[in-house]
Amino acid sequence: MLTPCASIIIVLFAALGWSQEAEAVEAVATATTTPSPHLLSTRSLRLPNDTYPLSYRLDISTNIHLGDWRFSGNTAIDIEIRRSTNEIVLHAKNLSDIHITLRLLDPDMPEALGELVDDITHTYDPHTTFLIVHPLVNYQAFEAGQRYRLHISYTGLMGTRPKGLYWMAYEEPLNNRTVYVAATQSEPTYARLIFPCYDEPAFKSNYSIRLTHSSSLMAVSNMPVLEVLNHGELTTTTFQTTPPMSTYLVAFVISNFEHISETYRGVTQSIYSSPTSKDKGRTALKNAVLTVAALEDYFGVRYSLPKLDHVALKKNQGAAMENWGLITFREDSLLSLDVTDKHKRLKNKLMQNHEISHQWFGNLVSPEWWSYVWINEGFATYFSYVITDLLHPEDRVMDIFIRDEAEHAYSYSSFFDVRPMTYYVETEPDIMHVFDIISYKRAACVIKMFHHAFHQKTFVQGISRYLKKFQYSVVSEQDLFDTIQESVLEDAQFQQQSWAHMVRDIMLSWTHSEWLPIVSVIRNYENDTITLRQRSIHSKSEHWWIPLNFASAQSPSFEHTHAEYFMPPVMEHTLSLEELQLQLGGRDWLIVNKQQTGFYHVLYDTDNLQAIARQLQQNHSLIHAMNRAALFQDLAPLIERNELESVDVLFELFKYLKFEDDLTPWSQVANTIEFLDCNLYGTTAHSLFKQFVRRLVAPTFLRLFHKEDTGEATMDILARSDILHMACRVDMPECLDYTHRLAHEYIFKKNNFESDYPDYYAMHDIILCMGVRHLSDEEFGSLIELLHVTDRNSAYYDDMIYSLRCTQSHQHMRHYLNLLVGENSTYTLLNEREAMMYLSYVFKSNMAARSVIWHFIDHNYKLLARSNFFVQLFNDITEFVPERQKHHFATLRQNIDMYMQMEHLSPKDPLISIDSRRVGKKMRNSEQFLDKFERPIHNWLLKELSPTGSENTYAASLSVANGSNRPAGLLSAASKMVRSALRVKLQF
């Protein structure tokens, strides 16, 4: 029996000349209700390869304009039997009223319906979401070579979440009405929620799509409109047939949207949005036209569809979805390209170009399985930056790549469990999880590495060959590697290289490894050799083919980033300078991994670092800014784990920063400065350290924040925030005055500085935090009064509450704690749970607050212990108990325990034991750091900051440089130092 909606579709089919299909719907097979051998608990979640879809005719009917979320569907799939089988298996999920007919097609007359197969039924397996068509009696019904037309009618229900077919409501105040819009999200496994299909990327097919909807609405899909037929209140929109594509790219939108369009090189691009937002898409349209043309020229492969629509939706999964010919975006991602905030504008442009890049990477050529998601996402991520950089070099987006992509890729490997780029998954949740940092950011970094290592032109030729060879098809990673191999062998510069025939092995060593390598470069200055060592940043035994290139004092050719040598996948390899074709004097510096194009860390021996420091001091611009930044990025984990061989050389490297006018190195040095500042807090070296950092950061701070029209105000907002944070935390007067003024105007005059400085959105918290570090008593009192009369649900209230955590005044902090959780607190500022959680945050983020909070707990534990959340707070901050305070901690802990027992208080969590390893856990590394480095740092700073010729001191410190002219005793000492370094287990 057909549903009312399905009946309407039958009538419309007949009117449109598809009467045979309409009649076939009535000759349906009933689903089996008895146990079936086709429902196997051991059945794989993967589709069998016995049958293959040749084409789909998909018809969807909806009354969404009436607020009806049901939709009716009919799909006709022409299927080829590739291996004799007793079943046809495809996907369906959350679809009901399923009716199936099957006809045998005549190979000589494919358009004519053949004999009706009437002995079939279907079974549904909810575990695999398989819809299984099979004979009533189990036998091999479908012979290899046969073709069938499988017709399925069904109903479905739209949801509110962007999965499958979903709906959104748009309010139109001028018309006092609500308009409902329907859109699709098919990636990765949601097409089965829209229509029964072979919902795996390898099953590419052609799609002919028809949508029946209200005549007050319009429809767009992957292809241009072929025909629009009006039936009074309903309209049927038919679209041209797609080229072969995967189910996850099937898309359509039904809406009342309006559009603006432009045609260039035969491709019509349009921006669709709600009527009130129509004109906001002009910048996005201009960018899309430029980007499609640029990608065509760059890869030498034309965009393959006649149109590309960009649709702005209220709801979308993520920022955008790259459906072929119909990219869907969240409104604020597509229609905000005109915003005054340059950083946000650039990020949105990159995001749009990412989706456009997918039209080649993922759409034209698709992965055969989700194991290779990185081929889609890595290429789209990386080349969105490359193309944007070509179109807009003034925006320096490759600097943003380092900050927003590469840094996350490096840090992900350091702090989280990882997986290889190529990683097999089967379940729907696991498939979703591979759309992660590894597939996007790490893959982009690896692709960038080989783009440079194999010569950029050669690599692009390989990618062009790949796109042309596999267009409209699916690939594995080996297909990609082999086409790159062909181009590498054609490059005359590589033909004599021993690794030139090993591209597949080289790239597999990266796509199948979990971590990333550290390359140690150890120079022997006596016999002119270099020992290369590689190891994983994790303890796991992994080795790579690592592309290396070299810059030196005698050949600072940083612009040539191709591989000069591939280190084989062995732990250690020693070569002569002659074998590496290097000319190095004993006092010359050597840099490996030019412009940090390779995705690995590089560590140097101390003498080479000294030579680099000398060059930076003399003329830092001779070493590329990316490599200046890489020095600090690669050293940071050694510093944080107390594995640095010499702290003096680190400070020698710091010295040049007062001349550094590029923000990229500052971004990398910021975390190290903060680490040192925290660890030196409370020591005699701390004030000297802050004085030293003020000297370094002052020129850059003044250039960025005190001079007008520098041209950098919006170049890299995150790097600027690093400079601001660094300058203020070391009490640079100009920075404190600057942030105090902005914070004062915001707090007391509600003058939102973001309206005058739109790029300050990323610095909002820093400005407020630093602006209240040193409030006067009068200002502090006024701020507290404001808190009591401000709406707790406002962002303004949150800003004031959280900025006060930064005060450096012990008196102000005590007053603040009393208001939050003290004797007179009524939890009016924050509720009890929020206050206790916030107290932990204040303790961890503000070094000056720690002693105040300990004293506060010591004097108020009887009050605090009555909170259900106190023990959790106390246990949390005990990780920061220094060794010298453990006796006091033990006494305090005992007093708290006795009081709680006496009062019969039963907290949710037990009080931490005195001998727990958690006690002081976070302080051990800091204490080891101070034991090892406090005195050397103090002595170095005393010499450097002494008024008597710091430059002479610097020169003297560098005179113990590398070179064969050094005394034998120093050479011997250096050898011992190197051997010692090699015995240290470097943990990143």
N, C-alpha and C positions, 0 to 999 in steps of 0.2 A: 504494500500500500504506500502511495506517495504522499508526502507531506504537502500542505497547501502551497508552500513556497516552491517545492519541486514541481507541482502541477503548473504553476505559472511559468517555470522554466521550459516545461514540455511544450506549452502553447507557443512560447517565444521561439523555441527551436524549430517548430513546424513553420512558423511565419518566416523564419530565416532560411528555410530550405533544408534543414537538417532533420527531416521527418523520419528518416530511417533510424537515426540515433534515438529519436523520441520513442519510436515503436519498440526499439530494443530494450529500453529501460523497463518495459512492462514484462519482458521475458526474463525474469530474474531468478537467480539461484538463491536458495535460502541457506543461511549460515548453519553449519552443523551444530547440533546441541549435544552430541555424544562425544566421549573422549576420542581424541584423534591422535594418530601416530605422528602427526605433524607438530604437535606440541611436545617438544622434547626439552627436558630440564638441562640437557647438555648442549643445546643448540648454541652455536656461536652468535654473538651480537652482530657479526658482519653478514651482509647479504651474500648469498651464494652467487657465483658467476655463471650460473646455468642459463639465465635469461638476461636480456638487455633491452632497455627502452629506446626505440628509434625516434619516437616523437610523441608529444602530448598535445591534446586539445583540451584546454582547461576553461571551464565556464563557472563563474561565481556570480550568485545573485544575492543582493542584500537590500534590506529595508532600513538601513541605518538612519536614514533621515527621520524615521518615525521613533527612533530610540529603541529599535529592535536589534538586539545583538546577535540573533541567529543569522546564519547564512547558509545557503544551499549551494551545493557544488556538483558538477558533473565533470568527470575527466575521462577522456578516451586515450588510451596509451597503445601505440603500435609496438609490439614486442617481437623480438627475434629470439628463437630458441637456439642457443649456442652449444648446449650439451644436453642430450636427452635426459629428461627428468620427470618426476611425478608431481611437481608443484611449481607454481609461479609465486615468488616471494617478493613483497615490497613493503614499504613502511606506511603506517597510518597511526595517528595518535589523537585521542579525544574527539574522534569523529563518530557519528551515530547514524542510524537509519541507512546502513550501507546495503546497497543492492548491486549485484554484479552480473554482467553478461559477458560472454566470451565468444568471439567469432574467429574462425580460421580464415586468413587472408589468402587470396590467390596471388602468388608472386608475379603473375603476368598482368594482373589487374589490381594493383595495390589499393586503389581508391574504392573499389567495389567491395561491399560487405559479403563475406563468404558464408559458409555453413555455420549455423549456430551450434555451439557446443553445449549440450543440455544435460550432461551428466556430471556437472561440476558443482562444488560448493566452496565455501570459504571458512577459514578458521582464523581467529585472532589470538595472538600471543602477547599479553600485556607486558611480559618481562622484556621481550625483545622489541616490542611495538611492531611486530611483523603481521601483516595481512597476508594470509597464505591461501592461494587459490589452488584447489586440488580436486581430483575426481572423487565421486561418491564412494567408489570402490578403489582401493589403493592399487594403482598400476602405473606404468611409465606412459603417461598419456601424451606427453609433449616431446616430439622427436626433433632432434637437431636439424636445423635448416628451416623449420616451419616458422611462419609468422602469424601472429594473432593480434586482434584488436580487443583489448580489455576495457570494457566500459563500466565505470563505477559511479553511482549516484550516492549522495550522502548529505548529511547536515552537520554543521559545526557551530560553535559558539565563540564569538569574539571575547577577548579578555581586555583588561585595562593595562596589563604589563606588555611591554614590547616583545612578545613572543608569538610567532605565527601571525594570524590576522588579529589586530587589536584596534580599539577605538579611543578617540579623544573628543572632548567637548570644548568648543570655542564659543565664548560669549560675545555677542554683538550688541553692545549697549545702545547704539544708535537705533537699531531695529528692534531692540528689546526681545531678542530671540537667542536660542542656543543652536549652534550648528554642530553636527556630529561628523567627524572625519575618521575614515578607516585607513590603516596602513599596514604594511607587512614587515616582519623581521624573520628571515628564513635561516640566517646563519647562526650557529653551525648546523643544528639538527631540528629546526623548527618548521621546515617546509612541510613535514608530515602532519603538522597541526592544521595546515591549510588545505592540503589535498593528498590523496594516496599517491605515493611516488617512490622511486628508488633514491632514497635520501642519503646518498653517499656521493662525495665529490667526483669519484671516478666514472659515475654513470651519467655522462653528458648526453644531452638530447636537445632537440628543437622544441620550442613551446609556442603554440598558438593560443593566445589568451583572449577571452571575452568576458566582459564585466557588465552585469545588469544592475542598474542603480537608479536613484531618483533623478528625474530630469532637471532638478534644481542643482545637481552636483555634476562634476566632471571627473574623468578618470585618466590617469597616466600609468604606464607600465614600462617594461624594459625597452620596448620598441615603439616607433611612431604609430599613431592611430591609422588604421586602415579604413574603418567605416564607423559612422555613428548613426544608429537607427532609433528614432523616437517612437515610443508606444504610449503617448499620453503622459501619465505620471511617471513612467519608467523609460529609461534609455539604455540601449545596449551599445557599448563601445567595444569594437573589435580592433585588435592590434596586429601589426605585421608579425610574421613568424621570426623567432629569434634564431641566431646561429646556435650551434651546439654549446650548451652551457650546463653547469652543475645546478642542482636543485637549490643550493643555498643562495643563489643569486636571483632567483625568481622574486619579482617585486611588483607591487602596484599600490597606488594611493587613490582613494575616492574622497573628494573634497569639494569645497567651493572656492578653492584657491585661485589666485590670479598670477600671471607670470609676465616676466620681461625676457626677451630673447635676443640672440645675436647669432648669425651664421658666418662661419669662417672656414675656408677650405672644405666646404661641403658638409660640415658638421654644425648642426643647430644646437646651441646650448641655451637652456632656459633656467631661470630661478623662479620656483613656485613658492608662494607664501600666502598667508591669510591676507585678505584684501587690504587691511589697514597697514600691512608691512611691505607692500609691493615695491615701493621705491627704495627700501633699505638694502636691496640685493644687488645694486648696480656695481659696487666695488667687487663683490664676489663673482659676478658675471664677467667682468673685465679680467679678473685673475684667472678664471676658468678657461677663457678663450686663449689667453697667453700660455697657460700651462699645458693644455692639450697640444698646441702647436709646438711648444718647446720639447715635449716628450716625443712627439713624432719625429722631430728633427734629430734629437739626441740619439735615439735608438734606430732610426731609419725604418720604423714600423708605423704605418698609419693606424689611427684610431678606427676600429672596424665597424662601428655602428653609425647610422645616419644622424643620431641625435644623442645628447647627454643632458639629462635633467638633474637639477639640484633642488631638492624639496626640503623646506624648513618646517619641521614638525615640533609640536609642543613636547612630545615624548618620543624618545628614540633610545635604542640600546647603545649606550656609550655616546660619544660625541657625534658619530656618523657611521653609516654602513654603505659599503662600496658597490651595491647592486649594479649590475652591468646596465648602463644606459639610464639608470635612475638612482642616483645617490641620495640617501635620506640623511638629514642632519637634525640635530637639536637646534631650535631657533637661535639661541644665543651663540651658537658656534658659526652659523652661516651668515646671519644678518648683522653681526657686530663688527664686520671688517672696516666700518667707518668710524669706530670709536677712537677717541683721542689717545687712549692708552696704547702706545706703540708696541709694547711687549705683548699685550693681549692680542693686538691686531696681527702681529707676526705669528703668534702661536695658532691663531685661527686660520691664517693663510697656509701655514704648514700643514695643519690638519686637513684643509680642503685639498691641498696638493697630494697628501698621503692617499686620500680616497681616489683622486684622479689617477694616481700612479697604479692603483689596484686594477684599473681598466686593462692594463697590460699584465701586471703581476697578480695573478689570482683569477682574473676573468678570462682574458684571452688564453692564457696558459694556467692551468689549475693543478694543484697537488693531487696525486692519486689517492692519498689518504691524509688524515689529520696529523700524522707523524711529521708531515712537512709543512705545517702551518708557518714555520719560520721563513719559508721561501716566499710566501705571500706577504707576511707582515714585515719581515726584515728588509726586503727589497723596497716595499712601499715606504717604509720609514726612512731608510737611507736616501733613496733617490728623491723623496719629497724635499729633503734638504738640498741635495745637489742641484735640482732644477730651480728651486727658489733662489739659491745662491747665484745661478747663472742669470736669472731674470732680474734679481735685485742685489747685486754685489755690495751695495752700500749698506745693506742691513746686516751683513756679517753673520748670516744664520749658521754658518759652520761653527762659530763660537758657541751659539746656542746648542748646537748638536753636542758639543763637549759637555756642556752643563746639564742639559735636560735628558740626554740619551746615554752618553758614555759614562758619566759619573754614576748613574743608577746601575748601569751594567756592571761596573767594577764593584760597587758597594754591595750589590745583590750577591755576588759570589763570596763576599767576605762574611756576611751575616746570616744568610739563609741556607736552608737545604736547597740544593740545585738539582737540575737534571740536564741531560744532553739536549742540544738543539733539536736533533732528530730523536723522537721519543714516541714509542708506540702507546696508543691509548685506544680504548674500546667503548667504555660506558659514556653516556651523555655528560655526566658531571666531569669525568676526566677529560673529555674533549673540550669542554668549556675552560678547564684549568690550563690548557696549553696556550691559551691566548693571554700570555703573561709577559713579564719583563724579558724573559729569555727569548721568546719568539719575536718580540718587537725590538728591544734595545740591544740585547747581546748579539742577536743575529745581525742587526744593523751595523754594529761595530766590527763583526767578523767580515761582513760584506765590504765595508769600507777598507779593511785591512787588505783584502785581496784585490779590490779595485785599484789600490796603489801598488801593491806588491807585483802584480802582473802587468804593470803599466796601465794607466787609466784608459788609454785608447784601445789597447789590446783587450782589456777586460770588457769594455763596452761592445767591442766587435763580437766577443763571445756571447754576450747577453743578447745582442741583436740576432745572432745566428740561432740562439736558443728560442727566442720569441717567434721567429719565422718558421723554424723547424717543427715546433710543437704547438702552433696556433690552433685553437679550437680543440685541443687535446689535453691530456693529463700527463704528469711527469713524476718521477722520483728524483731524489737528489742526484743520483748517478747521471741522469740525463742532463742535468744542469752542468755538472762537473765535466762531462765529456765534451760538451760544446765549448766550454771555456778552454779545455785541453787543446782542441783543434786550433783555437786562435793563438794560444801560447806557442804552439809549435811553428806557427807562421811568423812569429816575431823574431826577427833576425838577431836581436840582442840576447835572446834566451836559448837559441838553438844549440849552443855549445855548453849550456849548463847541465850538470848531471841530473838535476831534479826536473828538467823540462818535460819529461815523459811521465811524471808522477803526480799530476794535478789532482787526480782522484784521491790518491793516498794522502796527499797534503791536506786537502779540504776535509776529508773524512776524519782526520785527526782532530779537527776543530768541531765538526758537527756531532761527533760521538763522544766528546769529552765532557765531563761535568763541570770542571772548574776552569781556571785559566792559569797560565804559567807565569812564574817569576824567572827572569833571566839575569843571572849574576855575571857581570863582566869584570874579570880579574886580570889586570895587566901585570906581566913580568917585565920589569924595566931593565933587567940585566940581560935577558936573552931575546928580547923583542918578540914575545909571544903573548897571546891572549887566550885565557881559558874561559870558555863559556859553560855555564852550568844552568840547567833548567830543572824546575820542580814545580809541582802544583802548589797553589796557595793553601791547599788543604793537604792533609797527610796522605790522601789517596795517591796511589802510584799511577800517574798519567804522564804521557809525554807527547809532544807535538812536533810537527814540522813548522818551524818558526821563521818567518821572513825577517831578516835583519838588514839594516842599512846603516851607514856610518857617516858622521860628520866630524871633522877634526879642525884643529887650529890651522892646519895647512890646506884643508879642503872643506870649508864650511858651506857645502852645497846642500842646504836644507830644502831647496825646491825640488830636488830629485828624490822621489819617495818610493821608487820601485825597489824590489828586493835585490840586494847585492850578494846575499848569501842566505841559504836556507839551512838553519841548524837542524840536523836530523833528530829524530825522537830518541835521544840518549841522554843520560844524566849529565855527562861531562864531555867536552870536546875542546881540545887545545889546537890552535892554529898559529902559524907565524904571521907576522905583519905582511910578509910577502904573499902568502897564500890568500890573505884577505885584500890584497892590493891596497894596503894602507901605508902611508908615510907618516910616522909619528916620532917626534923627538921626545926625549925623556920628560921635558917640562910641558909638553903639549897636552891639551885636553882632548877627550874623545866622548862623543855623544852617540848612543845607539837608539834606533827607532825614531827617525827624523819626523818631526811634526806629530809625533805620537800617533801615527797612522796604524801601527800594529797594536793589537788588543792584548797587551801583556805588560807586566811591570819590569822595570830595569833597575838593577842595583849595581853600584860601582864600588871599587876599592877606594879607601879613604884618600890616597894620593891623587887619584883622578878627580875626586870631588873637590879637593883643594885646588887643582888646576882649573876646574870649571868655575869655582868661586873667584879665582883670580881674574879669569876672563870676564865674568859678570861685572866685577868691580871696575875693570878697565873700560869695557864697552859691551854692555849687556845685549845690545841689539844684534851683535854678531851671532848669537845663539837664538834660534827661533822662539817666539813667545810660547808656542805649544810645548816646546821642550823645556823652557824655563818653568812652565807650570808643571810638567811631568816630573821634574826633579823633586818637587815638594809632594806631589801625589804619591810617588813611589816610595819616598822616605817616611811618609806619615805612619804607615803600619809599624815600621821598625821603631819609631819614636814612641808610639803608644804601647808597644810591648817591651820597651826598655832594651831593645836589641841593637840599638845604634852603637857602632864601634867608638865613635868620637863625637861628643856633643859640640866640641869646638868647631868642627867643620860645618855643622848645621848653622851655627850662628854666623860663620863666615859667609855662608850662602845667603842668609838673611840680609846681610849688610847692604847688598846692592839694591834692595827693594826701595830705598828712598829715591832711586832714579827710575823705578819701574812705572811706566805710563800706560801699559797695557793691563786691562782688568783680568785677563785670563789667569795669569800667575797668582794674582791676589785671591782669586776664588779658591785656588788650591791651597794657598798658605794659610787661609783664615782659620781652618779647623785646627791646624798645628799651633797657631798662636793662641787659640782658645784653650787647647789642651795644656800648653805650657803655663798659661795664666792661672788656670785652675790648680795645677799641681804645685806651683810656686806660691800660691796664696798663703799668707801668714809666715813666710820665710823672709830672711834678711835680703834675699835676692829679688823679692817680688817688686819692690819699688824701683829697683834698678832696671828690672825687666820692662816695667811699664814705661819708664823713661826712654828706654831703647826703642820700644815699639812706637812710641809717640814720634820719635825722630824719623822712623821709617815711613809711617803712614801719613804724616802731616802733609807732604807735597800733594799726594793723590787726593786726600780728603779736601784740601783747599781748592784744588782744581775742579773737583766734581761738585762741591756744595757751596763754594763761596765765590765762584766766578760765573758770570752770566754767559749764556750762549756758548757753552763749551762744545755743543754738538753731541755730548755723551749722556745727556740727562735721561735719555730713554734707550740707550744702546743695550745695556745689560742691567736690568733693574736688580737682579739677584746679586750680581757682583757689587753693585753700588750699595746694596744693603749689607753686604759683608764688610765693606770699607767703613760704613757708618757704625756698624756694631763693634768692629775692632777698635776704631778710634775712640768711641765713647767708653768701652769697657776698660781702656787703659787711661781713662780720665783726661783725654785731650780737651783742653778748655774750650776750644772753638766748637768741638762736637757737642759737648755738654750744653753750651750756650744755645747752639742751633736746635737741638732736640728739645731743650727746656722751653724755648720760645714757642715752637710748634705745639708741644704738648699743653702748655699753659693756655694758648689760644683755643685749643680744641676743648679742654676740660672746662675752662671758666667762661669762655665766650662762645663755645659750640661752633667755632670757626673750623669747618672741616677742611683740613689742608689737602685732602685728596681732590677737592674740587679745583684747587689752584694748581696742584701737582698731581695729575691723574695717574702718573706712573708710580705713585707712592703706595699703591694698594698692597704691594708685597712688603713694604717697609712699615706699615701701619703699627704693628705690634712693637717693632724695634724702636720706633720714634717715641711711642708712649712709654715703653719700658725705660729707655735711656733718659727720657725727659723727666722722669720722677725719681731718678736715682738720688738726687741731692736737693730735695725740696726744702724750703725754709719751714720753720715750725708753723708759721702763719699759713703758708700754702698747704701744708699737710692737713692742718685743722680745717681749712675751707673745703678741701677735697672730701674729708670724712663727712662733713656736714652735707655736702652734695649727695653723697651716697645714700643718706637717710631719706632724701626727698625725691630720689630718682626712681623711675619705673624699673622694677627688677627684671622685667621681660624685654627691656630695650638693649640694643647693641651698645648704646652709650654706657649703660650700667656695667655691662660685661667688660668694656674697655677699662673703666676705672678700677674695677675689682682686680683685674688681672695685671694691670700696670703697677699696682702697689706692691706686688711681689718683688719688685726690683729695687726697692729702697735700700740704700746702704747705711741708713741711720739705725742704730740699735734701738734708740728711743722710739722712733717711729714704728719699727717692726714690733716692739713690745706692745705698743698701743693698738696696732693693727691686729695682733694675735688676740688681745683681750676682746676686741670687737667681734672677731670671728668665733672664738670658742672659749673665751674667758668667763670669769665668774658672773659678769653682768650681761653676758651674751644671751640674746633670745633667738639666735640664729635668724636674725632679720636680714643679714647681708647674704648669707648662703644657708641652705638647710643643713642639718647635722651631717648627713652623708657627704654632701658637696664640700662642706667646710673641712672635714677630715681628709678627704682626697686632695683638696687644694693645698692643705698644709704640707702634705707629702711632696707635692709639686714645688711649692715654695722652697722647701728644704733642699731639694735636688738642684734647683735652677739658680739659687742665689747663695754663693759661698758665705757672704756676710751674714746671712740669716741663720746659719746652722748652729752657731753657739747660742744665739738668742733662743732658738726653738728648743734646744736641749735644756737650757735654764728654765724656760717656760714650762716644759713638761715636768722637770724636777720639782717645781713649786706648785704645780697644778694637777698632778696626776690623780689626786683623789676626785677631782671634778671631771677630768677627762675620761677616767676609767669607767664612768657610768655610761659613756657612749658605746653603742654596739660596734662602732667602727674604729675605736681607739686602738685596740690590740693590732689590728691590721696595719694601722699607721705606724705604731711603735715597731712592729716586726720589720716593716719596710725600711725604716730609716736606720735600723741597727746595722744594716749593711755598710753604713758609712761611719762606723765607730773606729777612730784611729787606735792603733795599738797602745799609745800612751794614755788613752782614756778608758781602757777596758776595765780598770779597777772601779772607776766611777760609774761606768755603765752597769757593772755587776751589782753594785750597791743599789742603784736606781731600779734595776730590774727586780731585785729582791723585795724592795719596798713596795713596788707596784703589785707584785705577786701576793705578798702578805695582805695588803689592803683588799685586794679582790677576793681573797679567800675569806677574810674577816667579814666582808660585806655580802658574801655569797653571790658574787657577780660571776656569771657564766657567759663569757664571750663566745662568739661563733668560732673563732680561731684560738688555739692555745697560745699562750705567751711563749715567745721564743726562748729556748734554753740558753743558759750562759755560755755553754761550750759548743753551741751550734756553729757550723762552718759558715753560716750566713753572716755571723757577727763580724763586721769589718771586712767582708768579702770585697766590697767596691773600693776599699782603701788600700788593699795590699799592693796593687800595682803602683798606686801613687807613692806609697811609702818606699817601695823598691826603687822607683824613679828618683826620689829625693836622696836615698842612700847612695845611689850611683852617680847622680848628675848635679845635685844641688851645689856642692862646692865648686866643681869645674865651671858651672854656669855663673856662679857668683864671682869667681876670679876673672872669668873672661869679661863679664860686664864691667867690673871695676876697672880693668885695663882699657876697655873700649871707651868708657864714659869719662875717664880721667881727663882733666883739662890739658894735660901735657902730651900733645901730639898723638891723637888716636890713629892718625893715618900711618905714623911710623910703627905703632903697635901692630896695625893690620898688616903692613908690609912684612914685618918680622914674623908674624904668625904664618904667613904664606911662604916665607923663604924656605921652610922645611917642605919643599915641594918635591914632585917626582922628578927623577932624572938621574942618569948614570954618573953625574958629577957629584953626587952626594957622598958623604963619608960612608965608609963600609959599615960602621956601627949603626947608622940610620937605616941602611939597606937591610941589615940583619934584623933590626927591630921591626922594620916594615914587613919582612917575611913572616916573622912570628905573628904579627898582627893579622895578616891575611889568613894564616893557618888557623888562628883563633877564631876568626870570623866564619871560616868554613865549618867549624865544629858547632857553631850555634844553629839551632833549629829555628829558622825564621818562620814565624806564624803570622799570617796576615789575618 
